[in-house]
Amino acid sequence: QVQLVESGGGLVQAGGSLRLSCLASRSIFNINLMGWYRQAPGKQRELVATITKVGTTNYADSVKGRFTISRDNAKNTVYLQMDSLKPEDTALYYCRCHDFLKWGQGTQVTVSS
């Protein structure tokens, strides 16, 4: 099993940047797939980005070229660097460990216009 704790959310103006962190309670070295998802009010939760054990990444079309997912196995942490933020990026962002089917509690990102 694994517990996930997200951090790094906040309020930022459009065009700004934030870096989200997802700290796992155990080593992620052998965890194949980690991801970030988001849910805006009144909308379904959607995929933002995923990263495999070997570093293969996948992004939603809406964030390609603006967001970067990465992982630091030594720190048991997955990151989401978010640049050129837009108001439509406003949502609760969740970390996901696919191997253990676990979610974090979420961190709020609010982008003002």
Protein Blocks (a to p, Z undefined) as FASTA:
>chain_A
ZZdddehiacddehiacddddddfbdfklpmbacdddddehiacddfbdcdfkopacddf
klgokaccdddfknopacdddehiafklgccdddddfklopacebjaddddZZ
